């Protein structure tokens, strides 16, 4: 069923229902102007200004909807911020134009409350943990390809989770849109006996996980994936080998306080010489120590240890999915 978001373009960009079409009743400028009149003059004058702008938009809006959907479709769904005047006006307009329209009660605001509830609900999460380069993300995606119930947090965030995580990824969504897409995935997985997630910190690049979800993640059982240091270095070189030397060097310098200035400069030297394996080895010296401390703090939650050395991601995925 086609869903129409009639809020302004800026509101839509901040966050929207996955799959919804943006069909704004007002432009960003018009919405701001109406809001100013409402606050500084009166609601009645704001309504009249809104009617003026809406009247100018009516024919164009119907034409946009005609181009987006087919008349023989099931009823359209329409929402605005609170399910008020904007969606009500558009529902009336499209109904007059011959469409069957359902308006969302409570609008996007009510939808967001449901999204946050999805993230905060307790679920049978199982955390796949492992040192940097162990291939956690790749194994989880192989599990998903095999039909395993996986919530791919890094895929949703367009980020690999480390200081280097933005390299080779699409721009990150807003936090709000990340949550909207994630809630949709959680709804699909609602009947799964377990849901596999990756061991993440509270932030994934610019994305911050809901505190309620993060608390569930911290208390979930852990499966620890282990691979040799050399394998992990090879994986990191394969993952970041296509990045430019400038991107890698700049990232090493951004984390120089964590690595130590001398180590960071040594790593940059390796990058400039094309010796990515030794640069990765320096990075892992820091990440391994930090991650080992994190895992040690949750030692009682480790339910299984999986040795993935010499195994493909698909083989590890099958092994993990066969766990009782």
N, C-alpha and C positions, 0 to 999 in steps of 0.2 A: 504494500500500500504506500503510494508516494507521500512523503512527509515534507511540508513546506514550513520553513523558518522565516517568519515575516519581520523579525527584528532587524536592526540596522546592520550594515556590513561589519562594523567594528565589533558589535556584540557577537555576531556569527563567528568572526575570526577568533575571538577569545575562547569560544567553546560552543559546540552545537551537538545535536543528536547525530550519531554516525549515520551517514547515508542521506541526511536531510538536504533539501535544495534551499539555497538562499534566495528568497524572493522578498526583499525588503519593501515595506510600505513607505518608510522614510529613509532618506540618506542620513549619514552621520551628522551632517550640518543641520538638517531639518530637525532631527531628534533632539539635538542639543538646544536649538532655538526654542522648540516647544517646551522643553524642560525649564529653560530660563524664564519664559513667559509664565509658566505654571507657578514658579517659586516667587517671582518678583511682581507679577501682576495679579492673575487670578486663574483658577482652574477653568472657568468658563471661557476666558480669552484663549487659553491654551487649547481647549477643545476646538474652538473655531479656527485657530491657526492650523491645527491638525487636519480639520476637514478641508481647508483650502489646499494643503499639500496633497492630501489623499485624493481629492477630486482631480487634480492635475495628473495623478499617477494611475488612475483606474484603468484606462484603456491599455496602457503600456504593461501594467501588471498582468492583466488577463492574457495579453499576447505572450508574455514570458512563460506563463503557466501552460498555454497551448503548445509552446515549443518544447516544453519539458516532459509533458505527460500525454497519454492518449485518452481520449474521451471514454473509451470502453474499459478503462481501468476501474478497479475497485475504488471506493470513496477516498478522496484526498483527506489527509490529516493536516491540520494547521495549528501552529503554536506561536505565541509571542512570549514575553517575559513572564507574565502572571496569568495568561489566559484571559486578558481583558479586552480593551478597546481595539487594539491593533488586530489581533486574531479574529475578534468578533466582526470587525469591519471587512476584513478580507474574506472571511467565511460567507458573509452576506453577499459580497461582490461576486465571488466565484459561484455561489448558489444561483444568483441572478443570471450568470453566464452559462448555466446549464450543468454545472458540476455538482456532485454529491460530496458534501464536506462535513468532516467531523472536527470539532474544535477541542483542543486539549484543555481540560479543566485544570487550573493551577499553572498551566504553561511550563516554560523551561525551568522556572524556579522549583516547581514540584518534581520535575524530572531530575534535577540535580540532587534533591533530597533523597530520591531513590538510588541514584548513583552512589552517593556517599554511604548509604545503608548497605549496598552491595559490598563495598570495600571493607566496611566495618564488621560485617557478619562473620562469625567463626566458621571456618571450613576445614576440611581434612587436608591441610597443606602438608607437603613433604618437601624439604629444602635440599636441593642438590648443591653441595659445597665442594670446594677444592681450591688449591693454590692457583694463582694467576697462570694462565696458559694450559691448564688441565683440560680445557675444552668443554666446560660446563654448558655454555650457550649452544655449541654445535651438537652436543649430545641431547640436550633438551629438544632441539629442533628435529633431530633424528627420531626422538621418541614421539613427537607430534606427528611426524610423517607416518609412523607406525600405528597411529590412532591413539596414542597415549594422551591423557588429560593434562595438558601443559598450559600454564599462563606465562607467556613469553614477555617478561617485563622489559627486557632490553630491546626487543623488537618493537614493542609499543612506544618505548621512549626514544627510539632511533639513536641509541648510544650504547657503547660496550661496557659502561660502568666504571672505567678507570680514567686516569688523567688523559690517556690517549684515546678515550672512548668515542670522541667526536670524529676521529679520522675515518674517512670513507663512508660516513653515514649521511642520510638526509637531514635537513634541519629539524631540530627537535620540535614537537608540538608544544602547545601551551600545557601547563599542568592540568588545567581543566579538561582539555581535549584528551590528554592521556588517560585521565580518570574515566571519561565517558566511554572511550573505546575499551578500556579494561573492564568496566562494569558489564559491557555487552558480552565480552569473553567469559566473564564469571557466570553470567546468566546461562550461557550455553553449557557450562561445566557444572551446573547446579546439582546434577544427579550423580556426578562422578564419585567413586568411593575414596579417591585421593586426587589431589591436584598438585602437580609438580611445579615448583618455582625455583628460580636461581637464588643463591645466597647473595643478596645485595645489601649495600649500606642504605641508610635512609634516603640518600640522594642518588639519582642516576643522571649525571650531568646536571642540567637545570631542573630536572623533575624531582619533586619531593613526594615520597610515598606518604599516604595518610598514616597518622600515628596509630590509629586503631588497627590498620592492616599490618603495620610493622610490628606491633606487639604480638599479633597472631603468628607472624613469621618467626619471631624470636623464640617462641615457645614450641614451635613445630619440630617434629623429628627430623634428623639430618642424615643424609646419605653422603658420605665423603668420597669423592672421586680422586684417585691418586694416579699420577704419571711421573715418569722420571724427569729430572731437570733438563736433560738434553732434548727430550721430546717436547717439553713445554717451550723451550727456546725456539725449536724448529717451528712450532705452531705460531708463536708470536711473530717470527720473521715472515711466515706465510701470510699472517693476518694483516701486518702493517708494511709489508715489503713494497706495496704499490704506492704508499704515501711518498710525498716529496721529502727530500732531505731537510728542506726548510721547515716543513710541518713537524717532523720528528724532533729536530734540533730545538725549535721553539718550545715544544712541549716539555722536553727534558729541562730546559732552563726555567720553565714555570714551576717545576716541582723541585728546584734546586735546594730549597730549604729542607725538604723531606729527605732527599738523597744525600745532601751535603754538597757544597759548592764544587769541591774538587771532583767528586764522583760524577756530578752532572756535566761538568766540562769534559771529563774523560769520555763520558757517553756520547757527547756531541762530537768529539773528535772521531770516535768510531763511526758515527753516522756519516760524517763528512767523507770518511774514507770508504764508505760502503760496507763496513764491517758490522752489520746489524746484529749478528749473533752475540758479539761481545757487548754491544749496547744493551741488548735485551737482558743479558746476564747481570749487568749492573742494576737495571730496573728491578729485576726479580729479587735481588739481594734485599732491597727495601720492602717490596710487596710481600715477599714470603714471610719476613719477620712480623710485619703488621697483621697479615692474615692468620698466621699461626697463633698469634695471641688471641685473635677473635674466636677461632675455633676452640682453643683451649678453654676459653671462658664458657663454652657451651658443650664441654666434653660429655656431660651426662645426656645430652640430646642426640649424640651420634648413634644411630641405630645400626648402620652398616658401613663398611669400608669396601670400596670397589677398586681393584687394581686394574686400570685401563691400559697399562703399559703394553705397547705392541698391538693393541686392538684398534679397529676402526671405530668411528663414532657410532655407526649403525650397530656394530657388535656390542659396544658398551650399552647402547640404548636397549637392545633386546635383553641384555643381562639385567639391567635395572628394572625393566618392566616385568621380568619374571620373578622379582622379589616377592615373597609372601606378604 
